[in-house]
Amino acid sequence: MIGQVFIALARVTSLLSRLWRRETGTASVEFVIVFPAFIAFLASASESGLLLSRHVMFERGVDVAVRAIRLSSGAPVDRDAIRDTICQQAMVFPDCEANLLLEMTRIYDSDNDVWTYPATNTTCVDRTETVQPVTQFVSGQPNEIMLLRACMVVDLMFRDMWLGGALQKDASGGYQIVTASAFAVEPR
């Protein structure tokens, strides 16, 4: 009986030593270890490129809208017209009108020579609520300096991958892109 145990143990030891020396599965092991990290890296690179493109297009849309305001020579400014201009120029945002919130405030009043700085945080759309936050939107008078701040909420492609997991998201899981532009209202 003890002899049979030793024989079985010797066979198992021989089998394990032969398996240990074989090199037929090493590429599969390397693939299983490296492939998920490689895919996560590619997904994060794609996400980063898309977010950068969206941010650049968003800033361009705001710049085009501000240029239109500046060239209007003090004519009253309509929030919906500015929003539509930004969305037409940005082009990379699904449901742009619903996810964009604008705020325009006066930061320099030329009549009273007073500077008024806005709050540091920008208000964004809250997609978890049916009623959206109210922001200030004031058309400027000639020689006043105005600040237009815009906030767009976008969904990430890969929310829980490296980059998507590291970004600060709102309650709906969206990422906020914020831009601002200051301009002087030209005299008529």
Order of alpha helices (4+ residues) and beta strands (2+ residues): alpha-alpha-alpha-alpha-beta-beta-beta-alpha-beta
